[in-house]
């Protein structure tokens, strides 16, 4: 699954806010839930249009991007 399979940015959907592809659920909502001490399970229950695979892939890609070595 590549980034285009996970996220859509469309000016006609929530004003161009990045959302999980095929949904109207902003990507930021996942991070807001996790920062608010909600579990991934609770997020998925509240937003059933987001699959577990989509959420996990997004978190894994975010981790990889944040922990990638910075080129010298």
C-alpha angles and dihedrals in degrees: 000000000000130000092267089058091055109039137037126193111192125158088218093057114069091329094295097310110155107257135178105272113266093017141076091231112122114231088227089064090069091054091044090054093048092046088051091058095255117140126241087248091058091049091050091048091053094045107035092169088072112077124219089242092055093049094046093047090051092050092047092050091047091051091048092049093048095046098041114120113256112239113246 
